[in-house]
Amino acid sequence: MDAILVNPYYWEYGRIRLRPLHMDDIELWLAEEGSDSEAVRFLNYGIELPKSEQSAKAFGERYAEFNHIDERIMFSIETLEGELIGGVNIHSMDRKNGTFETGSRIYRAYRGHGYGFDAKILILRYAFHELRFQKYNIRCLETNEPMIHHAKRLGCQAEGRIRRHIYTEGQYYDELIFGLLREEYDALLERLEAEKSLVS
């Protein structure tokens, strides 16, 4: 089923590797926060006050090195050469109902190369095949075209639209909801394996 993910090291796929968030990563994360307001708006559903070094450090101390994984499981994304290119996490984990969400960000200089998709393939495998979750939920602004494309590429199904639910940029926006079941993820892996076979 997941032959495409066969790798000597579980946390590598395609051109990326997932590893724990380290405190040293916070400096670049803070710099990206201060230079990419569009990504911040999409991720946080609006513009927040500028992040201070102190608040960023407090966040890092709480979640770096897989601290407090009952709340949030934070990974950094790096290339196979060891270059830090973003982060991804599992959050909103509902263990009773088996659902979860993720947050992800590829730093501006590395977008458009499929790194986010590769990272999501890995983190979904961990959530579905190791943590026993059964459904992945995505919520995004109606204007977040990259996330909408990403959700469709993963095989997520459109499940709803909450009208005029998010206020930012001086107006109200709809919130879109997508979902991916465990068996739909497994079907995605089979499709990727078939595509890989056609190429090789």
C-alpha positions in Angstrom: 0.0 0.0 0.0 2.7 2.5 0.9 5.5 1.1 -1.2 6.1 4.7 -2.5 7.2 5.6 1.1 9.7 2.8 1.4 12.9 4.4 2.6 15.6 3.4 5.0 14.6 6.4 7.2 10.9 6.8 8.0 11.0 10.6 8.1 12.3 11.2 4.6 10.2 11.4 1.4 10.9 12.9 -2.0 13.4 15.7 -1.4 12.6 16.5 2.2 13.1 15.3 5.8 11.1 16.0 8.9 12.8 16.5 12.2 12.0 18.0 15.6 11.6 21.8 15.9 14.8 23.1 17.5 15.1 26.4 19.4 17.7 27.4 16.8 14.9 27.3 14.1 12.9 30.1 15.9 15.2 32.9 14.6 14.4 32.1 10.9 10.7 31.5 11.7 10.6 34.9 13.4 12.3 36.6 10.4 9.8 34.9 8.0 6.9 36.1 10.2 8.2 39.7 9.9 8.6 39.6 6.1 5.6 37.6 4.8 2.4 39.1 6.0 0.3 37.3 3.3 1.3 33.9 4.6 0.6 35.0 8.2 -2.9 36.2 7.2 -3.7 32.8 5.6 -2.3 30.9 8.5 -3.7 32.9 11.3 -6.9 34.2 9.6 -5.8 37.8 10.0 -2.9 40.0 10.9 -1.6 39.7 14.4 0.6 42.2 16.3 4.3 41.9 15.5 5.8 38.9 17.2 8.4 39.7 19.8 11.5 37.6 20.3 10.2 36.8 23.7 6.9 35.4 22.5 8.6 33.4 19.8 11.1 32.0 22.3 8.2 31.1 24.7 6.4 29.3 21.8 9.6 27.4 20.9 10.3 26.4 24.5 6.8 25.0 24.8 6.9 22.9 21.6 10.5 22.4 20.5 12.0 18.9 20.8 8.4 17.4 20.8 7.4 19.0 24.1 3.7 19.0 24.8 2.9 16.6 22.0 -0.6 16.1 23.4 -1.3 19.7 22.2 0.8 20.1 19.1 3.4 17.9 17.4 5.9 20.3 15.8 8.3 19.4 12.9 10.8 21.4 11.0 11.1 20.6 7.3 14.5 20.5 5.7 16.0 19.4 2.4 18.0 16.2 2.3 21.0 18.5 2.4 19.9 19.8 5.7 18.6 23.3 4.7 15.7 24.5 6.8 12.8 25.4 4.5 9.7 25.5 6.7 7.6 23.7 9.3 4.6 21.5 9.7 2.6 20.4 12.8 -0.3 18.2 13.9 -2.8 19.9 16.1 -6.5 19.9 17.1 -6.2 16.2 17.8 -9.5 14.7 18.8 -8.6 11.2 20.0 -12.2 10.2 20.8 -13.4 10.9 17.2 -10.1 10.2 15.5 -9.8 13.6 13.7 -6.9 16.1 13.4 -5.7 19.1 11.6 -2.3 20.4 10.5 -0.5 23.7 10.1 2.3 24.1 7.6 4.4 26.7 6.1 7.1 26.6 3.4 9.3 29.7 3.6 8.9 32.1 0.6 12.1 31.3 -1.2 11.2 27.6 -1.3 7.6 27.7 -2.4 6.3 26.1 -5.6 8.6 23.1 -5.6 6.4 20.5 -4.0 8.2 20.5 -0.6 4.9 21.1 1.2 3.2 18.2 -0.5 6.0 15.9 0.3 6.0 17.0 4.0 2.2 16.5 4.1 2.5 12.9 2.7 4.8 12.0 5.5 2.9 13.7 8.3 -0.4 12.2 7.2 1.2 8.7 7.1 2.3 9.2 10.7 -1.1 10.5 11.8 -3.1 7.8 10.0 -0.8 4.8 10.3 0.8 5.3 13.7 -1.5 7.5 15.7 -4.6 5.8 14.5 -6.5 8.9 13.4 -9.2 8.3 10.8 -9.9 11.7 9.3 -7.9 14.8 8.4 -9.7 18.2 8.4 -8.6 21.3 6.6 -10.0 24.8 7.1 -8.9 27.8 5.0 -10.0 31.2 3.8 -11.9 31.2 0.4 -9.0 33.3 -1.0 -6.3 30.9 0.0 -5.8 29.4 -3.5 -2.5 27.6 -2.7 -4.2 25.7 0.2 -7.3 24.9 -1.9 -5.0 23.5 -4.7 -3.0 21.6 -2.0 -6.2 20.1 -0.5 -7.4 18.9 -3.9 -4.0 17.5 -4.8 -4.1 15.4 -1.6 -7.5 14.1 -2.6 -9.4 16.0 0.1 -13.2 16.3 -0.4 -14.9 19.7 -0.2 -17.3 19.4 2.8 -18.6 22.8 3.5 -18.5 26.6 3.4 -19.2 28.8 6.4 -20.3 32.1 4.9 -18.9 35.4 6.1 -17.1 33.7 8.9 -13.7 35.3 9.0 -13.0 39.1 9.2 -9.7 40.4 7.8 -8.6 43.1 5.4 -11.7 45.1 6.2 -14.2 42.6 5.1 -15.8 39.2 5.8 -14.7 36.0 4.0 -16.1 32.5 3.8 -14.2 29.7 5.5 -13.9 26.5 3.4 -13.8 23.0 4.9 -12.1 20.0 3.4 -11.7 16.5 4.7 -9.6 13.4 3.9 -10.4 9.9 5.3 -7.8 7.3 6.1 -8.8 5.2 3.1 -8.7 8.2 0.8 -5.1 8.8 1.9 -4.3 5.2 1.2 -5.8 5.6 -2.3 -3.6 8.6 -2.8 -0.5 6.6 -2.0 -1.7 3.9 -4.6 -2.1 6.7 -7.2 1.3 8.1 -6.5 2.8 4.6 -6.7 1.1 4.0 -10.1 2.4 7.4 -11.4 5.9 6.5 -10.2 5.7 3.2 -12.0 4.7 4.9 -15.3 7.7 7.2 -15.1 10.3 4.6 -14.2 
